[in-house]
Amino acid sequence: MNYSRFLNAARRLLMLSALVFAFASVASAEWKEKVLYSFQGLPNDGAYPAGGVVFDQAGNLYGATTDGGANNCPGIAQCGTVFQLEPPAKKGQPWTENLLHVFKGVNSNDGNTPVGGVIFDQAGNLYGTTAYGGTGNCMLFGGRVGCGTVYKLVPPKRRGGAWTETVLHSFQSGEDGYFPWGSLTFDSAGNLYGATQYGGGYGSCNAPYYQFCGTVFKLSPPGAKGGKWKEQVLYAFKSGKKGANPNGGLVLDDTGTIYGTTFYGGVGNCSSDAGVGCGIVFDLKSTKKASGQWTATVLHSFLGGAEDTNTPDSGLVLDKSGNLYGTTFGGENSGGDDGSVFKLTRPSKTGGAWREALLQKFQTCNVQYGCHPSGLVLGANGDLYVIAGVVFRMTPPTQKGKHWTLSLLYKFTGVPDGDDPVGLILSGTDSIYGATLYGGTGQACQGGCGTIFEVWP
């Protein structure tokens, strides 16, 4: 069984290196980089950032760490944290970290081990997921570790006060989800959407360690202050052609359609002990019936091998024309496929087929550039900013039929610099901010406990 992928993915223990540029032309335009904060790990700090960072209106950065904070949580990892980074009053001074919450784990009915970032609502509250913890009765290696949670953090009324955490939902497995993965997404009505890698009640994906093949869920806010959030499983994956093990990072269009990816499933011939199939891109649409049922459609099934790619392990982005962009990790079973950046073009007619294009396929890892991309963001002018062990930009062609231009922006050098970026956001100052899983000055973690960084022209 491919347990290492899911154990290590919870902590994103993927050592990424480099690529050969198969389709895009290459331009050299390396940017400057600065480590804003180095995580120190136990006993007083978090370790291994999960899912990048977000800004508030005051310019503070927020995120979560998979490990650190405390080491008394049952399961495969330490408890994890949610943090804030305050910018310095004067340029050149260090950023200041504040730990907003240290997770307590299943023994306190709290979550632990975040594997996604955080998002804000309009009131300034933070929301995120933890892979383990909560009230669920999920077991691992003979002990109860919980099935994961969705949490909310409310800021203090006065500066310097404590943030207040509430568990909005504890997953239970069975027909409910288990092991929530990736970041959450809001709709315009304030509902939250996310994915769990396991649970749902169907299929066998990585048994006996984890049960069933995953869900997409919705959490609706209470109608009255102090009420409970209501969780609904919108779709449960069954493995096979319809997909298995959905990734987080769901996106919604103006009609309320949900788009996402699954790591396994589909009609491709990729296989491992944990799943069959090369992964899919799917959409979910509400049937608008009283039952609240949603219907799933496979928009693209990855085939692996020389002609296609396989195993998306991150979410999607949607452009103004309704086209989708994403990345695949690739893998050992794909004939030299070390991942890709892909585009799915929306059909011009209702019911038509989405058209896949591989904008960049990584065929060989070497010691100079990156491979196995793990996410991207879309710039205002249509550029794509991609993380693949390095940070690079892809600029769309100005003429039809031409290739995208790839520019290496920054290559991380390891301790005391960052190593292995895991998330990016763009700012209005032309800077890119993000996190690295490893690197930095933290001595408590082999290879460093991770960093928050800025890259700029």
C-alpha positions in Angstrom: 0.0 0.0 0.0 1.2 3.5 -0.8 0.8 4.6 2.8 4.0 6.8 2.5 2.2 9.2 0.1 -0.6 9.8 2.5 1.5 9.8 5.7 4.1 12.1 4.1 1.5 14.2 2.3 -0.1 15.1 5.6 3.3 16.7 6.4 4.1 17.3 2.7 7.3 15.4 3.0 8.1 15.6 -0.7 11.6 16.5 -1.7 11.3 18.2 -5.0 14.2 18.9 -7.4 14.2 19.9 -11.1 12.8 19.7 -14.7 13.6 19.6 -18.4 11.4 22.0 -20.3 9.6 19.9 -22.9 7.2 22.4 -24.3 7.7 25.9 -23.1 10.5 28.2 -24.2 12.8 29.4 -21.4 13.7 32.9 -20.3 16.1 33.7 -17.5 14.8 36.5 -15.1 15.7 35.5 -11.6 14.1 37.6 -8.9 15.3 38.6 -5.4 14.2 36.6 -2.3 14.0 37.2 1.4 13.1 34.9 4.2 10.5 36.7 6.4 10.3 34.1 9.1 12.0 30.8 9.9 9.9 28.4 12.0 11.7 26.9 15.0 9.6 23.8 15.8 9.3 22.4 19.3 9.0 23.4 22.0 7.8 26.9 21.3 6.9 27.2 17.6 5.3 25.5 14.7 7.0 23.5 11.9 6.3 22.6 8.3 3.9 25.3 6.9 0.7 23.8 5.3 -0.8 25.4 2.3 0.8 28.9 2.0 -0.4 32.2 3.6 -3.1 34.8 3.3 -3.0 38.6 4.0 -5.4 40.7 6.1 -6.2 44.3 5.3 -3.5 45.5 7.7 -0.8 43.6 5.8 -0.4 40.8 8.3 0.2 37.2 7.0 -1.6 34.1 8.3 -1.2 30.4 7.9 -1.0 27.0 9.6 1.7 24.5 10.3 1.3 20.8 10.1 3.6 20.1 13.1 5.0 21.8 16.1 3.2 23.7 18.8 2.9 20.7 21.1 3.8 17.0 20.8 1.1 15.4 22.9 -1.5 14.8 20.1 -2.1 11.1 19.3 -1.3 10.1 15.7 1.5 10.4 13.3 2.5 14.0 13.8 2.7 16.8 16.3 -0.3 19.0 17.0 0.3 21.9 14.6 -0.5 25.6 14.9 -2.2 28.7 13.3 0.1 31.7 13.2 0.2 35.4 12.3 3.2 37.3 11.0 3.2 41.1 11.6 5.3 43.2 9.2 8.0 45.4 10.8 7.5 49.1 11.6 10.7 49.9 9.7 12.0 48.4 6.5 14.7 45.9 7.0 13.6 44.8 10.5 12.3 41.2 11.1 8.7 40.2 10.9 7.1 39.2 14.3 5.3 35.9 14.7 2.3 35.4 17.0 0.9 31.9 17.6 -2.9 32.3 17.4 -3.7 28.7 18.3 -1.9 25.5 19.2 -4.1 22.5 18.5 -4.8 20.1 21.3 -5.8 17.0 19.5 -8.4 14.2 19.8 -8.1 13.9 23.6 -9.5 17.4 23.9 -11.9 17.0 21.0 -9.8 19.6 19.2 -8.2 19.1 15.8 -4.6 18.5 15.0 -2.3 18.3 12.0 -3.5 20.9 9.5 -2.8 20.0 5.9 -4.2 23.1 4.3 -4.0 26.9 4.7 -6.5 29.3 6.2 -9.1 31.6 4.6 -10.8 34.8 5.9 -14.5 35.7 6.0 -15.7 39.3 5.6 -15.7 39.7 9.4 -12.0 38.8 9.8 -12.5 35.3 11.1 -10.2 32.5 10.0 -11.2 29.0 8.8 -9.3 25.9 8.1 -9.1 22.1 8.4 -7.1 19.6 10.4 -6.4 16.1 9.1 -6.9 14.4 12.5 -8.5 15.1 15.8 -12.1 15.9 16.8 -14.7 13.6 18.2 -14.6 11.0 15.4 -13.7 7.4 16.2 -11.1 6.9 13.4 -8.3 4.6 14.4 -4.7 4.4 13.1 -2.1 1.9 14.3 -4.4 0.8 17.1 -5.1 4.2 18.6 -7.9 6.7 18.1 -6.6 9.7 16.2 -10.0 11.3 15.2 -11.3 11.8 11.7 -10.4 15.5 11.3 -12.1 18.8 11.8 -13.1 22.1 10.3 -12.3 25.0 12.7 -12.9 28.7 13.1 -10.7 31.3 14.8 -12.3 34.6 16.0 -10.0 37.6 16.5 -9.9 39.3 19.9 -11.8 42.5 20.4 -8.7 44.2 21.6 -5.2 44.1 20.1 -3.0 41.6 21.7 -5.8 39.5 23.1 -6.3 35.7 22.5 -8.1 34.4 19.4 -11.0 32.0 20.1 -11.1 28.7 18.4 -14.3 26.7 17.7 -14.6 23.3 16.0 -17.4 23.7 13.5 -17.5 20.1 12.4 -15.8 16.9 13.5 -15.7 14.3 10.8 -17.0 10.8 11.6 -16.0 8.6 8.6 -18.5 6.1 7.4 -20.8 8.1 5.2 -19.2 11.2 6.5 -15.7 12.3 5.5 -12.3 11.4 7.0 -9.0 13.2 6.6 -9.9 16.6 5.2 -7.3 17.8 2.7 -6.3 21.2 1.4 -7.9 24.7 1.9 -11.5 25.6 2.2 -13.6 27.8 -0.2 -16.4 30.2 0.5 -19.4 30.9 -1.8 -21.2 34.2 -1.9 -23.7 33.1 0.8 -21.0 32.3 3.3 -21.1 28.5 2.9 -17.8 26.6 3.2 -16.8 23.9 0.8 -13.9 21.4 1.1 -12.8 17.8 0.4 -11.8 14.8 2.5 -9.4 12.2 1.1 -11.3 9.3 2.7 -14.7 8.5 4.1 -18.0 8.7 2.3 -19.0 5.0 2.6 -17.9 3.8 -0.8 -14.9 1.9 -2.3 -11.7 0.7 -0.8 -8.9 3.3 -1.0 -5.8 2.5 1.3 -7.6 0.1 3.6 -7.1 -0.9 6.4 -5.3 2.3 7.4 -8.0 4.6 5.9 -11.5 3.7 4.9 -13.4 4.6 1.7 -12.6 7.0 -1.2 -13.4 10.5 -0.1 -16.0 13.2 -0.2 -16.8 16.8 -1.2 -18.7 18.5 1.7 -20.5 21.8 2.4 -20.8 23.5 5.7 -23.7 26.0 6.1 -23.6 28.8 8.8 -26.3 28.8 11.5 -29.4 30.9 11.0 -29.1 32.4 14.4 -26.1 33.6 16.4 -24.7 30.8 18.6 -26.3 28.0 16.5 -24.4 25.1 14.9 -23.0 24.8 11.4 -24.7 22.1 9.3 -22.5 19.7 7.3 -23.7 18.0 4.1 -21.8 15.5 2.0 -22.4 16.7 -1.5 -20.7 13.7 -3.2 -18.9 10.5 -2.1 -16.3 9.1 -4.5 -16.5 5.4 -5.3 -13.1 4.9 -7.0 -13.1 3.5 -10.5 -13.9 5.8 -13.4 -15.5 8.4 -11.3 -12.4 9.2 -9.3 -11.0 8.6 -5.8 -9.2 10.7 -3.1 -10.2 14.3 -3.9 -7.8 17.1 -3.3 -8.8 20.3 -1.7 -8.6 23.7 -3.3 -12.0 23.6 -4.9 -13.2 26.5 -7.0 -16.7 27.7 -7.7 -18.0 29.6 -10.8 -20.8 32.1 -11.0 -23.4 29.4 -11.4 -22.4 27.6 -8.2 -20.7 24.7 -10.0 -17.8 23.2 -8.1 -14.6 22.1 -9.8 -11.9 19.9 -8.3 -9.4 17.1 -8.9 -8.9 13.6 -7.5 -5.5 12.0 -7.0 -6.6 8.6 -8.2 -9.5 7.1 -10.2 -10.5 7.6 -13.8 -9.8 5.4 -16.9 -6.0 5.8 -16.9 -3.8 2.7 -16.4 -1.8 4.1 -13.4 -1.8 1.8 -10.4 -0.5 1.6 -6.8 -1.4 -0.3 -3.7 -3.5 2.7 -2.5 -5.5 3.3 -5.7 -6.1 2.7 -9.4 -6.3 5.3 -12.1 -4.3 8.4 -13.0 -6.7 11.0 -11.4 -9.5 13.2 -12.8 -10.8 16.7 -13.1 -14.5 16.8 -12.1 -17.4 19.2 -11.6 -20.3 19.0 -9.2 -23.7 20.6 -10.0 -26.7 21.0 -7.7 -29.8 19.2 -8.9 -31.9 21.8 -7.0 -34.1 19.1 -5.6 -35.3 19.0 -2.0 -32.9 16.1 -1.3 -30.0 18.4 -1.9 -28.3 15.9 -4.2 -25.4 16.9 -6.5 -24.3 15.3 -9.7 -20.7 14.7 -10.6 -19.2 14.8 -14.1 -15.7 13.8 -15.1 -14.3 16.6 -17.2 -11.0 14.9 -17.9 -9.4 11.6 -17.0 -5.6 11.6 -17.0 -4.0 8.7 -18.9 -0.4 8.9 -17.8 2.4 7.8 -20.0 4.1 9.7 -22.8 1.0 11.3 -24.2 -0.6 12.6 -21.0 0.3 13.0 -17.4 -1.1 11.8 -14.0 -2.0 12.3 -10.4 -3.1 15.9 -9.7 -2.4 16.6 -6.0 -3.6 20.2 -5.7 -6.6 22.3 -6.5 -7.6 24.3 -9.6 -7.7 27.9 -10.7 -10.4 29.4 -13.0 -9.8 32.2 -15.5 -12.3 34.9 -16.6 -13.3 32.7 -19.6 -14.2 29.8 -17.4 -11.1 27.7 -18.3 -9.4 25.6 -15.7 -5.6 25.4 -14.9 -3.9 23.0 -12.6 -0.8 20.8 -12.0 -0.1 17.1 -11.8 2.5 15.5 -9.7 3.3 12.6 -12.0 4.9 9.5 -10.6 7.1 6.4 -11.0 4.5 4.4 -12.8 4.0 6.9 -15.7 7.0 6.3 -17.9 9.2 9.2 -16.9 6.3 11.6 -16.2 7.4 14.0 -13.5 4.3 16.2 -13.6 2.8 18.9 -15.7 1.0 22.2 -15.9 -2.3 21.7 -17.7 -5.2 23.7 -19.1 -8.8 22.6 -19.6 -10.6 24.8 -22.1 -14.3 25.2 -21.5 -16.5 23.8 -24.4 -18.3 26.4 -26.5 -21.5 24.5 -26.4 -23.4 23.0 -23.4 -22.6 19.4 -23.1 -19.4 19.6 -25.2 -16.1 18.1 -24.2 -13.5 20.0 -22.3 -10.2 20.1 -24.2 -6.9 19.4 -22.3 -3.6 21.0 -23.2 -0.3 20.3 -21.5 1.3 23.7 -21.2 4.4 22.2 -19.6 5.4 18.6 -19.1 8.3 17.7 -16.8 10.0 14.6 -18.0 13.2 14.4 -16.1 14.3 15.6 -12.6 17.8 16.9 -12.4 19.8 19.1 -10.0 19.2 22.5 -11.6 15.5 23.2 -11.8 12.2 21.9 -10.3 9.8 19.0 -11.1 6.6 17.5 -9.6 4.7 20.9 -9.5 2.3 21.2 -6.6 0.2 24.2 -7.4 -0.1 27.5 -9.2 -1.8 30.9 -9.1 -3.1 33.0 -11.9 -1.9 36.6 -12.4 -4.0 39.5 -13.5 -2.6 39.5 -17.0 -3.0 35.7 -17.6 0.5 34.7 -16.4 0.8 31.5 -14.3 3.0 31.4 -11.3 4.0 27.8 -10.5 5.8 26.0 -7.6 7.8 23.0 -8.5 10.7 23.0 -6.0 11.4 26.4 -7.6 9.2 29.4 -8.4 8.6 30.1 -12.1 6.3 32.1 -14.3 4.6 31.0 -17.5 3.6 33.7 -19.9 0.9 32.9 -22.5 1.8 33.2 -26.2 0.8 36.3 -28.1 0.1 34.3 -31.2 -2.0 31.2 -31.6 -0.1 28.0 -31.9 3.0 29.4 -30.1 4.4 28.0 -26.8 4.1 29.6 -23.4 7.3 31.2 -22.2 8.8 29.9 -18.9 10.9 32.2 -16.7 12.7 30.9 -13.6 12.0 33.5 -10.9 13.8 31.9 -7.9 15.6 28.7 -7.0 15.7 28.0 -3.3 19.1 27.1 -1.9 18.2 25.3 1.4 19.3 26.1 4.9 19.3 29.0 5.9 17.2 29.8 2.9 13.9 28.0 2.3 13.5 24.6 0.6 10.5 23.1 -1.2 7.8 25.8 -1.6 4.2 24.8 -0.8 2.1 27.8 -1.6 2.0 31.2 -3.4 0.0 34.4 -3.3 0.4 37.5 -5.3 0.4 41.0 -3.8 -0.4 44.4 -5.3 3.2 45.4 -5.0 4.4 42.8 -7.6 5.8 40.6 -4.9 5.1 36.9 -4.4 4.7 35.6 -0.9 4.6 31.9 0.1 5.9 29.2 2.4 8.5 26.5 2.1 8.1 23.2 3.8 11.8 22.9 4.8 14.8 25.2 5.2 15.3 28.2 7.4 17.2 28.5 10.6 15.1 26.1 12.8 17.4 23.5 14.4 14.6 21.3 15.8 13.8 19.8 12.3 16.1 17.9 10.0 16.6 20.2 7.0 15.0 23.1 8.8 11.4 23.6 10.0 10.2 25.8 7.0 10.0 29.4 6.1 7.7 32.2 5.0 9.3 34.1 2.1 8.9 37.1 -0.3 10.1 37.1 -3.9 10.1 40.3 -6.0 11.6 41.6 -9.3 
